[in-house]
Amino acid sequence: MKRVIKNKRRDSFTCSMIFILTLMIFAPVNTSFAHETETHLNLNSEAVIMIDGTTGEPLYTKNEDRTMYPASITKIVTGIIAIEAGNLDELVTISEEATQVTGTSVYLLEDEEITLKNLIKGMLINSGNDASTAIAEHFAGSEEAFAKKMNEFVTNTVGVTDTNFANPHGLYHPDQYTTAEDMAKITQYALENETFREIVAIKEYDWVGEGWETTLYNHHDMVRQYDEVFGVKNGYVSQSGYTLVTSALEENQIELIAVTLNASTADQAYEDTKELLEYGLSTYQTNEVEEGTVFEDDQQNSYELEETLYFTSLIDEEWSSDVDNDGNLIVQAENGETLYENKLNLSEDATVQTTSTEEEKDLPKDDDDGHSMWWLYPIPIVGLALLALRIWRKGMFSKRIF
């Protein structure tokens, strides 16, 4: 009986050693952290994303990469292209085709002349499909040709890959699609333009056209209802459901962009957006490290920040920054989570410091990828081999132990 117990202990010890040595081999050397929370929001929209509008970091997602129909949020792309490529004071002559486009309108008349800037306002504030077509024809001659420009723009300039446009206004077309993630990136890009930013924030605008004189009220209800909200665009066609892109700003804290796609009703789209923004504004902040800030590594090498650094954290979260000996700037939260990491360049007047004493030269260097201790790697492998041989010799795997 004693011999059986002794063998069990030896077997237990042997198994434990195998487990420990296996961990030594396969355990990761470095661990990187993503900024995540376990918050679950009860949202009705099929696809959702909320990002930090400054850093682009996703703060909440749901089916963000699912292919969806955009409806009138398409006009965000039409608007930013027109602003960047055109002369806003230039007069645009309205064609018969533009006046015949179905859907929401600013009631343009054939041969009417109107400034490009007014057309953009009529499109982004009142969602005028006729204004969208007039803009497309002005820049490319037709909706189809302008759609090609739109696709080149979002792919080459913005850098999204899961979006395609077939018209400038968002009326249904089977080849017109996007994702919540792509629309957030497109909107982030567009909001960097001050003219675009000003237009989408207009609550009401006196429209004076040959066929219509009225006051336009921003179709995005939250722009008119909440001081924090300053854009961007709503949309609806039956195939897309209700779509909504929203930007909100809490001064000196954070700017948010929320995208909700395919809600069953407009109320659901707005309720989802309110819940997202309330969560974002009460949870996150954008942090800034100014351009020109100098960091030093352990060897007194200096690294200067060449442009202002922005990163996202929880509100009032403590964080620290450090530069390793390879020049990598690492910003960490108090819980060890990596908030930002990027390689810096040495300052122009910096002198690279190196170890000089023989003792220092003999020390193993601290290598971020863990290879500085490469000579230790065979040890657990040899250990496993010896244990396996010992087990085989003792007959651990024979039928007598069962």
C-alpha positions as CSV (number, residue, x, y, z in Angstrom):
1,M,0.0,0.0,0.0
2,K,2.8,2.4,0.9
3,R,4.5,1.7,-2.5
4,V,1.3,2.6,-4.4
5,I,1.0,5.9,-2.5
6,K,4.6,6.7,-3.1
7,N,4.2,6.0,-6.8
8,K,1.1,8.3,-6.9
9,R,3.1,11.1,-5.4
10,R,5.9,10.6,-7.8
11,D,3.4,10.5,-10.7
12,S,1.8,13.7,-9.4
13,F,5.1,15.4,-9.1
14,T,6.1,14.3,-12.6
15,C,2.9,15.5,-14.1
16,S,3.2,18.9,-12.3
17,M,6.7,19.3,-13.6
18,I,5.6,18.6,-17.1
19,F,2.8,21.2,-16.8
20,I,5.2,23.8,-15.4
21,L,7.9,23.2,-18.0
22,T,5.2,23.3,-20.7
23,L,4.1,26.7,-19.5
24,M,7.7,27.9,-19.6
25,I,7.9,27.0,-23.3
26,F,4.5,28.2,-24.5
27,A,3.7,31.2,-22.2
28,P,3.8,34.5,-24.1
29,V,6.7,36.8,-23.5
30,N,4.8,40.0,-24.0
31,T,1.1,40.9,-23.5
32,S,-0.6,43.8,-25.2
33,F,-3.9,45.1,-24.0
34,A,-6.9,46.6,-26.0
35,H,-9.1,49.3,-24.5
36,E,-12.2,47.3,-23.7
37,T,-15.1,47.4,-21.3
38,E,-17.7,44.8,-20.5
39,T,-20.6,47.3,-20.8
40,H,-23.6,46.0,-22.7
41,L,-26.1,48.5,-24.1
42,N,-29.6,47.4,-25.1
43,L,-29.6,48.8,-28.7
44,N,-32.1,48.1,-31.4
45,S,-30.1,49.1,-34.5
46,E,-28.6,46.2,-36.4
47,A,-25.1,47.6,-36.7
48,V,-23.5,50.2,-34.3
49,I,-20.2,51.8,-33.6
50,M,-19.1,54.7,-31.4
51,I,-15.5,56.0,-31.7
52,D,-13.4,58.7,-30.1
53,G,-13.5,61.3,-32.9
54,T,-10.0,62.5,-32.2
55,T,-8.1,59.2,-31.8
56,G,-10.5,57.0,-33.8
57,E,-10.5,54.4,-31.1
58,P,-13.6,52.2,-31.0
59,L,-15.5,52.6,-27.7
60,Y,-18.5,50.5,-28.4
61,T,-19.3,48.1,-31.3
62,K,-22.1,45.9,-32.5
63,N,-21.9,44.2,-36.0
64,E,-19.7,47.1,-37.0
65,D,-18.3,45.3,-40.0
66,R,-21.6,44.0,-41.3
67,T,-22.5,45.2,-44.9
68,M,-25.5,47.6,-44.8
69,Y,-27.3,50.1,-47.0
70,P,-26.5,53.7,-46.0
71,A,-29.4,55.8,-47.3
72,S,-28.9,59.5,-47.0
73,I,-25.8,59.4,-44.8
74,T,-24.2,58.9,-48.2
75,K,-24.4,62.7,-48.5
76,I,-21.6,63.0,-46.0
77,V,-19.2,61.7,-48.7
78,T,-20.8,63.9,-51.4
79,G,-20.5,66.9,-49.1
80,I,-16.8,66.5,-48.1
81,I,-15.8,65.9,-51.7
82,A,-17.6,69.0,-52.9
83,I,-16.1,71.1,-50.1
84,E,-12.5,69.9,-50.7
85,A,-12.6,69.9,-54.5
86,G,-14.7,72.9,-55.4
87,N,-14.9,76.7,-55.2
88,L,-17.8,77.3,-52.8
89,D,-18.7,80.6,-54.3
90,E,-19.0,79.2,-57.8
91,L,-22.4,79.2,-59.5
92,V,-23.9,75.9,-60.4
93,T,-26.5,75.6,-63.2
94,I,-29.3,73.1,-62.4
95,S,-30.1,70.5,-65.0
96,E,-33.5,69.0,-65.8
97,E,-32.3,65.7,-64.5
98,A,-31.5,67.1,-61.1
99,T,-35.0,68.6,-60.7
100,Q,-36.5,65.1,-61.4
101,V,-34.8,63.2,-58.7
102,T,-37.3,61.6,-56.3
103,G,-37.3,61.9,-52.5
104,T,-36.4,64.8,-50.2
105,S,-35.9,68.1,-52.2
106,V,-35.0,71.7,-51.9
107,Y,-37.2,72.3,-55.0
108,L,-34.5,73.4,-57.5
109,L,-35.7,74.6,-60.9
110,E,-34.1,73.8,-64.3
111,D,-31.5,76.4,-65.3
112,E,-31.5,78.0,-61.8
113,E,-28.1,79.2,-60.8
114,I,-27.1,78.7,-57.2
115,T,-23.7,78.7,-55.4
116,L,-22.0,75.4,-54.6
117,K,-22.0,76.3,-50.9
118,N,-25.8,76.7,-50.9
119,L,-26.3,73.4,-52.7
120,I,-24.1,71.7,-50.0
121,K,-26.2,73.3,-47.3
122,G,-29.4,72.3,-48.9
123,M,-28.1,68.7,-49.2
124,L,-26.6,68.3,-45.7
125,I,-29.2,70.4,-43.7
126,N,-32.4,69.4,-45.6
127,S,-31.2,66.2,-47.3
128,G,-32.0,67.5,-50.7
129,N,-31.6,64.7,-53.3
130,D,-31.9,67.3,-56.1
131,A,-29.0,69.2,-54.6
132,S,-26.9,66.0,-54.4
133,T,-27.5,65.3,-58.1
134,A,-26.6,68.9,-59.1
135,I,-23.4,68.6,-57.2
136,A,-22.5,65.3,-58.8
137,E,-23.2,66.7,-62.3
138,H,-21.2,69.8,-61.5
139,F,-18.1,67.8,-60.7
140,A,-18.3,64.8,-62.9
141,G,-21.1,65.3,-65.5
142,S,-23.3,62.5,-64.1
143,E,-24.3,60.6,-61.0
144,E,-22.5,57.5,-62.3
145,A,-19.2,59.3,-63.0
146,F,-19.4,61.0,-59.6
147,A,-20.0,57.7,-57.8
148,K,-16.6,56.6,-59.2
149,K,-15.0,59.6,-57.7
150,M,-16.7,58.8,-54.4
151,N,-15.3,55.3,-54.4
152,E,-11.8,56.5,-55.2
153,F,-12.1,59.0,-52.4
154,V,-13.2,56.7,-49.6
155,T,-10.7,54.1,-50.7
156,N,-7.6,56.2,-51.5
157,T,-8.1,59.3,-49.3
158,V,-10.0,58.0,-46.3
159,G,-8.7,54.4,-46.4
160,V,-11.9,52.3,-46.0
161,T,-12.4,49.1,-48.0
162,D,-15.9,47.8,-47.3
163,T,-17.9,50.7,-48.9
164,N,-19.2,51.2,-52.4
165,F,-21.4,54.0,-53.8
166,A,-23.5,54.1,-56.9
167,N,-25.1,57.5,-56.5
168,P,-24.5,60.8,-54.5
169,H,-27.7,60.9,-52.5
170,G,-28.4,57.4,-51.0
171,L,-31.5,56.3,-52.8
172,Y,-31.5,52.6,-52.8
173,H,-29.2,50.8,-55.2
174,P,-28.0,47.2,-54.7
175,D,-24.4,48.2,-55.2
176,Q,-24.5,51.0,-52.7
177,Y,-23.3,49.7,-49.3
178,T,-21.1,50.4,-46.3
179,T,-20.4,49.4,-42.7
180,A,-20.8,51.2,-39.5
181,E,-17.1,51.1,-39.0
182,D,-16.4,52.6,-42.5
183,M,-18.9,55.4,-42.0
184,A,-17.4,56.3,-38.6
185,K,-14.0,56.7,-40.3
186,I,-15.4,58.7,-43.2
187,T,-17.2,61.0,-40.8
188,Q,-14.0,61.4,-38.7
189,Y,-12.2,62.5,-41.8
190,A,-15.0,64.9,-42.9
191,L,-15.2,66.6,-39.5
192,E,-11.5,67.6,-39.7
193,N,-12.7,70.1,-42.4
194,E,-14.0,73.2,-40.6
195,T,-16.4,74.1,-43.4
196,F,-18.0,70.7,-43.3
197,R,-18.1,70.9,-39.5
198,E,-19.8,74.3,-39.6
199,I,-22.5,73.3,-42.1
200,V,-23.6,70.0,-40.4
201,A,-23.9,71.9,-37.1
202,I,-26.4,74.5,-38.6
203,K,-29.7,74.2,-36.7
204,E,-31.8,76.3,-39.1
205,Y,-31.0,78.1,-42.3
206,D,-33.0,80.7,-44.4
207,W,-33.2,79.2,-47.9
208,V,-33.9,81.6,-50.8
209,G,-34.2,79.8,-54.1
210,E,-36.1,80.5,-57.3
211,G,-38.6,77.8,-56.6
212,W,-38.7,77.8,-52.8
213,E,-38.2,80.3,-50.0
214,T,-38.3,78.9,-46.5
215,T,-36.4,78.1,-43.3
216,L,-34.6,74.8,-43.4
217,Y,-34.4,72.9,-40.1
218,N,-31.7,70.4,-39.7
219,H,-33.1,66.9,-40.4
220,H,-30.9,65.5,-37.6
221,D,-33.2,66.2,-34.6
222,M,-30.5,65.9,-32.0
223,V,-28.6,68.8,-33.6
224,R,-31.5,71.0,-32.7
225,Q,-32.2,69.5,-29.3
226,Y,-28.8,69.0,-27.6
227,D,-26.0,71.5,-27.2
228,E,-23.4,68.7,-27.2
229,V,-24.5,67.4,-30.6
230,F,-23.2,69.3,-33.7
231,G,-24.0,66.9,-36.6
232,V,-24.0,64.9,-38.7
233,K,-26.7,63.2,-40.9
234,N,-29.7,61.0,-40.8
235,G,-31.2,58.7,-43.5
236,Y,-33.9,56.4,-44.5
237,V,-35.0,54.2,-47.3
238,S,-37.1,51.0,-46.8
239,Q,-34.2,48.7,-47.7
240,S,-31.8,50.4,-45.2
241,G,-34.1,51.1,-42.3
242,Y,-33.3,54.3,-40.3
243,T,-29.6,55.3,-40.4
244,L,-28.0,57.9,-38.2
245,V,-24.5,59.4,-37.9
246,T,-24.0,61.7,-34.9
247,S,-21.1,63.8,-33.6
248,A,-21.1,65.1,-30.0
249,L,-18.5,67.2,-28.0
250,E,-18.0,67.5,-24.3
251,E,-15.6,70.5,-24.1
252,N,-12.2,69.7,-22.8
253,Q,-13.1,66.0,-22.4
254,I,-13.9,64.1,-25.6
255,E,-15.5,64.2,-29.1
256,L,-17.6,61.2,-30.1
257,I,-18.9,59.9,-33.4
258,A,-21.7,57.4,-33.2
259,V,-23.2,55.4,-36.2
260,T,-26.4,53.4,-36.0
261,L,-27.6,51.4,-39.0
262,N,-30.9,49.7,-39.8
263,A,-33.2,50.7,-36.9
264,S,-36.8,49.9,-37.3
265,T,-38.0,53.4,-36.5
266,A,-36.5,56.9,-36.3
267,D,-37.2,56.9,-32.6
268,Q,-35.2,53.7,-32.1
269,A,-32.2,55.2,-34.0
270,Y,-32.3,58.3,-31.8
271,E,-32.7,56.3,-28.6
272,D,-29.8,54.1,-29.5
273,T,-27.7,57.1,-30.3
274,K,-28.6,58.9,-27.0
275,E,-27.7,55.8,-25.0
276,L,-24.3,55.5,-26.8
277,L,-23.5,59.2,-26.3
278,E,-24.5,59.2,-22.6
279,Y,-22.3,56.1,-22.1
280,G,-19.4,57.6,-24.0
281,L,-19.5,61.0,-22.4
282,S,-19.8,59.6,-18.9
283,T,-17.0,57.0,-19.3
284,Y,-14.2,58.3,-21.6
285,Q,-11.9,61.2,-22.1
286,T,-9.3,62.1,-24.7
287,N,-5.8,62.8,-23.3
288,E,-3.2,65.1,-25.0
289,V,0.6,65.1,-24.8
290,E,1.9,68.2,-26.5
291,E,4.2,68.3,-29.5
292,G,7.8,68.9,-28.5
293,T,7.6,66.9,-25.3
294,V,10.9,65.2,-24.7
295,F,11.3,61.7,-23.2
296,E,14.4,59.9,-22.1
297,D,15.2,56.2,-22.0
298,D,17.3,54.5,-19.3
299,Q,20.5,55.3,-21.3
300,Q,19.7,59.1,-21.3
301,N,18.9,59.1,-25.0
302,S,16.4,61.9,-25.8
303,Y,13.3,61.5,-27.9
304,E,11.1,64.4,-28.9
305,L,7.4,64.1,-29.8
306,E,7.1,65.4,-33.4
307,E,3.4,66.0,-33.3
308,T,0.8,66.2,-30.5
309,L,-0.2,62.8,-29.2
310,Y,-3.8,61.9,-28.4
311,F,-5.1,58.8,-26.7
312,T,-8.3,57.6,-25.0
313,S,-8.7,56.6,-21.4
314,L,-11.4,56.3,-18.8
315,I,-12.4,59.5,-17.1
316,D,-9.9,60.5,-14.4
317,E,-7.9,57.4,-15.0
318,E,-4.3,57.7,-13.9
319,W,-1.7,57.0,-16.6
320,S,2.0,57.1,-17.1
321,S,4.4,57.2,-20.1
322,D,7.8,55.8,-20.6
323,V,10.3,55.2,-23.5
324,D,12.1,51.9,-23.7
325,N,15.7,51.6,-24.9
326,D,14.4,51.0,-28.5
327,G,12.6,54.3,-28.5
328,N,9.1,52.9,-28.1
329,L,6.8,55.3,-26.3
330,I,4.4,53.3,-24.1
331,V,1.5,54.9,-22.3
332,Q,-0.1,52.7,-19.6
333,A,-3.1,53.0,-17.3
334,E,-2.7,52.4,-13.6
335,N,-4.0,48.8,-14.1
336,G,-1.2,48.1,-16.6
337,E,-3.4,48.4,-19.7
338,T,-1.5,49.8,-22.7
339,L,-3.3,52.9,-23.9
340,Y,-0.9,53.9,-26.6
341,E,2.3,52.6,-28.1
342,N,4.4,54.0,-30.9
343,K,8.1,54.3,-31.9
344,L,9.7,57.8,-31.5
345,N,12.7,59.2,-33.3
346,L,15.8,60.4,-31.5
347,S,16.0,64.2,-31.0
348,E,18.2,65.9,-33.6
349,D,20.7,67.0,-31.0
350,A,20.6,63.7,-29.1
351,T,23.7,61.5,-28.7
352,V,23.1,57.8,-28.5
353,Q,24.5,56.5,-25.2
354,T,26.1,53.1,-25.0
355,T,27.3,51.0,-22.1
356,S,31.1,51.4,-21.6
357,T,32.3,49.2,-18.8
358,E,33.3,45.6,-19.4
359,E,30.8,44.5,-16.7
360,E,27.9,46.2,-18.5
361,K,29.0,44.7,-21.9
362,D,28.7,41.3,-20.4
363,L,25.2,41.8,-19.1
364,P,22.4,40.4,-21.2
365,K,20.5,43.2,-23.0
366,D,16.8,43.8,-22.3
367,D,15.0,43.0,-25.5
368,D,11.3,43.7,-25.8
369,D,10.7,40.6,-27.9
370,G,12.1,38.3,-25.2
371,H,15.0,36.9,-27.3
372,S,17.8,38.2,-25.1
373,M,17.6,35.1,-23.0
374,W,17.5,32.7,-26.0
375,W,20.1,30.5,-24.4
376,L,17.7,29.5,-21.7
377,Y,15.1,28.1,-24.1
378,P,16.6,24.6,-24.5
379,I,16.5,24.0,-20.8
380,P,12.8,23.2,-20.4
381,I,12.9,21.2,-23.6
382,V,15.8,19.0,-22.3
383,G,13.9,18.8,-19.0
384,L,10.8,17.4,-20.7
385,A,12.9,14.9,-22.6
386,L,14.5,13.6,-19.4
387,L,11.2,13.4,-17.7
388,A,9.7,11.5,-20.6
389,L,12.6,9.0,-20.5
390,R,12.2,8.6,-16.7
391,I,8.5,7.9,-17.1
392,W,9.1,5.4,-19.9
393,R,11.7,3.5,-17.8
394,K,9.4,3.4,-14.7
395,G,6.6,2.0,-16.9
396,M,4.2,4.8,-16.0
397,F,2.2,4.3,-19.2
398,S,1.9,0.5,-18.8
399,K,-1.5,-1.1,-18.0
400,R,-0.4,-2.0,-14.5
401,I,-1.2,1.5,-13.1
402,F,-4.9,1.4,-14.2
